[in-house]
Amino acid sequence: MQNIDVPEMNMPRVVIIGGGFGGLQLVKGLKNKDFQVVLLDRNNYHTFQPLLYQVATAGLEPDSIAFPIRKIFKKYKNFHFRLAEVERIDPELKKIYTNIGQLHFDYLVIATGSKTNFFGNDTLREFGMPLKTVTQALDLRSMMLQNFEKALLIPDLTERESTMNFVIVGGGPTGVELAGAMGELKKHVLPNDYPELDVRRMQIHLIEAGPKLLPGLSKDSSNKSVEYLKKLGVHVWLDTMVTNYNGQTVSTNVGKKLQAKNLVWSAGVMGNGIEGFSIDKIDRAGRINVNRCNQVEGYKDIFALGDVACMSEENYPKGHPMVAPVAMQQGELLAKNLVRLEAHKEAKPFTYIDKGSMATIGRNKAVVEIAKMKWNGAFAWFIWMFVHLISLVGFRNKTIVLVNWLWNYFNYDRGIRLIIRPFKRNKKDEEPAATLI
Amino acid sequence: MQNIDVPEMNMPRVVIIGGGFGGLQLVKGLKNKDFQVVLLDRNNYHTFQPLLYQVATAGLEPDSIAFPIRKIFKKYKNFHFRLAEVERIDPELKKIYTNIGQLHFDYLVIATGSKTNFFGNDTLREFGMPLKTVTQALDLRSMMLQNFEKALLIPDLTERESTMNFVIVGGGPTGVELAGAMGELKKHVLPNDYPELDVRRMQIHLIEAGPKLLPGLSKDSSNKSVEYLKKLGVHVWLDTMVTNYNGQTVSTNVGKKLQAKNLVWSAGVMGNGIEGFSIDKIDRAGRINVNRCNQVEGYKDIFALGDVACMSEENYPKGHPMVAPVAMQQGELLAKNLVRLEAHKEAKPFTYIDKGSMATIGRNKAVVEIAKMKWNGAFAWFIWMFVHLISLVGFRNKTIVLVNWLWNYFNYDRGIRLIIRPFKRNKKDEEPAATLI
């Protein structure tokens, strides 16, 4: 296997796998420090995952939520990006092996995030649509629009309805926000586009296995989100577990069956682990066990952070929630710790500061909890928009998203109802790989 | 074959194949007239082809230049859109056959536009990239960026250069505008993204078989465009015909050989004809012969317009240029003529009004000819932008394009350097088909 052509420098080489929230924060923290930083990702862009559901529901284009990694770091010295898929690592030889060659590291940081967990159910994997990547969001958009075009051709009313029906499994932020956005599409957009279909007959279901939606939020906010969803015509099923889906019939553990050609699976994520560690270093959710300094058990120079890491803390004995702020805070601290370790100082332990949580359901409908304060309604919706806007990378992206949101707000519209690449089930994009030609 | 489910109405049915410039204009002209209008297209959107090259060069996203057809006509009565691929027509039975079923027509309008002409050269078809559709533009963007990522891994300097090199064949507006945009990428964007590559060594070639660029414009404007291109570092070859390309070596009829992994073929288009007519109705460029009222020879109720039609006029004995204004003017007149024919009046013959032509090469660099006036430089560039902005469908699209152009202008940037769907040669998107699941 050839070496990846990266200059040899007289400074330690930090290899970071994954350009998500954690990886990016780490690179920023290492700016102008005495490290050579090599970032590897299978995509040449960073994905702002919290807004993926808006790409799926025709509200935004990929460029609004994807940002070229090279552009973010164009003024960084000693920084190298390589478009690569990591195949495995050898912790003892301090080497990683990728589809473009091998590379030696002094420090390795695994920041590969999470992937959809189908809990080993192959039919669910085949027919359920995940929503973790840009291409999956585009697939979902195409599939939904194709199914509406198809519904026009179906004379049988029951089959026609099931072709329009939309089931979302998993009541976390992704599921709730997607369900709300679908509710708005049904209310404001689809009836105009398809006057020949009785869009009122389209059913949207949100199914959650636990007793409440948005587990990260309070009972009040959770109830409010159910209320908002019902206003938008979404059927909410709590304490209900989807046991199977064959592309047509959704089976549940409470006997209820639903007919739907569209099913989004956002009911589980697992660590997007990497080959090369012994099994005892990995927890049941596929996460790599790390100490409070993000060091992988047994190694001084190999780290994992964010969704793929499982760190036990006082308030989080089974690991942190798999959300962006954890990854960002860990990335920030790890940059400092790497500097400390190089200076033969002790690394500082991580403590998660939970700044709150929020979800938007529709226009003027959101729930927000920051510190011990709670809001809902229009004000919460503005906070949600403001926080997401300022979190986007780059002025251009912020402006484009704002234009789209203003347009959607004043016109009750979603402008991007385009089937650019028709979705084909047999070519489903499970885990997209950035391949060279 | 089942019937396409379209209501039976007590008014004549006009079936239009193709939602391009001509088809759209025709639907608009038939608004509130006593016709049932059925529009078929393989995509659910209209493509604003003049700006495709900006999608290819990371300046715009598809939603800026693609507009959902259902949205355009959402307030039209007696209008039906169907996402379909037409397989053939039977002019005698007055039926068309598609991938979603068959349909009877009273009037048929073929507005299928043009497709890339490789003049029967299979290796050119295999390795040359066409630029007629949104997906082709996205493929081209991905391919170029993937090749730059790949160049980083190539130690051999000659091979590394050929991986960066870019050859554009065909000196019409598409070729000239694409060459200019590539010149700007090379100058302002790629060196920042790839500091490890010597981007100065990247060569951009524009090859034209005829004696001048932009055949629709005057010699002065053509010379000016050559001057602009040279300023941007583009090598312009006139009177040079590309005879072959094997993915690596570009062969020409003057003995010159170029090494390049990227080749765009914009040197020829042909009518995107339809099966069902006898061969004598089709000209050598694949266009359907029509009379001055766009009637296909021998039929009173079958029409063809725009690029796919060949109409002989005083000043255009061999047919009109294959450009949008011809299609739009023909669509406008044909709407009136259909009304006249239904009222048993005679159809009016078409006369093309050439309002001018223009091309942009780069920032502050454009050539414009309107009536007998000619401009170039910054003022021409503003005219070009203004005309293209107001021609875009919809306020949202205009705003998004303007934001992107302002961003690009003030930052010397192209923000959308994203490889969303990696390009794979063996899955090349020749003629994309919108398929239902």
Chai-1 contact restraints between the chains, C-beta under 6 A:
chainA,res_idxA,chainB,res_idxB,connection_type,confidence,min_distance_angstrom,max_distance_angstrom,comment,restraint_id
A,D5,B,L153,contact,1.0,0.0,6.0,A-B,restraint_1
A,N44,B,I419,contact,1.0,0.0,6.0,A-B,restraint_2
A,Y45,B,L418,contact,1.0,0.0,6.0,A-B,restraint_3
A,E61,B,E61,contact,1.0,0.0,6.0,A-B,restraint_4
A,E61,B,D63,contact,1.0,0.0,6.0,A-B,restraint_5
A,P62,B,I420,contact,1.0,0.0,6.0,A-B,restraint_6
A,D63,B,E61,contact,1.0,0.0,6.0,A-B,restraint_7
A,D63,B,I416,contact,1.0,0.0,6.0,A-B,restraint_8
A,A66,B,L418,contact,1.0,0.0,6.0,A-B,restraint_9
A,P68,B,R417,contact,1.0,0.0,6.0,A-B,restraint_10
A,R70,B,D193,contact,1.0,0.0,6.0,A-B,restraint_11
A,K74,B,N192,contact,1.0,0.0,6.0,A-B,restraint_12
A,L83,B,E149,contact,1.0,0.0,6.0,A-B,restraint_13
A,I100,B,L153,contact,1.0,0.0,6.0,A-B,restraint_14
A,V134,B,I420,contact,1.0,0.0,6.0,A-B,restraint_15
A,Q146,B,L436,contact,1.0,0.0,6.0,A-B,restraint_16
A,Q146,B,I437,contact,1.0,0.0,6.0,A-B,restraint_17
A,E149,B,L83,contact,1.0,0.0,6.0,A-B,restraint_18
A,K150,B,L436,contact,1.0,0.0,6.0,A-B,restraint_19
A,L153,B,D5,contact,1.0,0.0,6.0,A-B,restraint_20
A,L153,B,I100,contact,1.0,0.0,6.0,A-B,restraint_21
A,N192,B,K74,contact,1.0,0.0,6.0,A-B,restraint_22
A,D193,B,R70,contact,1.0,0.0,6.0,A-B,restraint_23
A,R396,B,W407,contact,1.0,0.0,6.0,A-B,restraint_24
A,R396,B,G415,contact,1.0,0.0,6.0,A-B,restraint_25
A,T399,B,V403,contact,1.0,0.0,6.0,A-B,restraint_26
A,V403,B,T399,contact,1.0,0.0,6.0,A-B,restraint_27
A,V403,B,I400,contact,1.0,0.0,6.0,A-B,restraint_28
A,W407,B,R396,contact,1.0,0.0,6.0,A-B,restraint_29
A,G415,B,R396,contact,1.0,0.0,6.0,A-B,restraint_30
A,I416,B,D63,contact,1.0,0.0,6.0,A-B,restraint_31
A,R417,B,P68,contact,1.0,0.0,6.0,A-B,restraint_32
A,L418,B,Y45,contact,1.0,0.0,6.0,A-B,restraint_33
A,L418,B,A66,contact,1.0,0.0,6.0,A-B,restraint_34
A,I419,B,N44,contact,1.0,0.0,6.0,A-B,restraint_35
A,I420,B,P62,contact,1.0,0.0,6.0,A-B,restraint_36
A,I420,B,V134,contact,1.0,0.0,6.0,A-B,restraint_37
A,P422,B,A434,contact,1.0,0.0,6.0,A-B,restraint_38
A,P422,B,T435,contact,1.0,0.0,6.0,A-B,restraint_39
A,A434,B,P422,contact,1.0,0.0,6.0,A-B,restraint_40
A,T435,B,P422,contact,1.0,0.0,6.0,A-B,restraint_41
A,L436,B,Q146,contact,1.0,0.0,6.0,A-B,restraint_42
A,L436,B,K150,contact,1.0,0.0,6.0,A-B,restraint_43
A,I437,B,Q146,contact,1.0,0.0,6.0,A-B,restraint_44
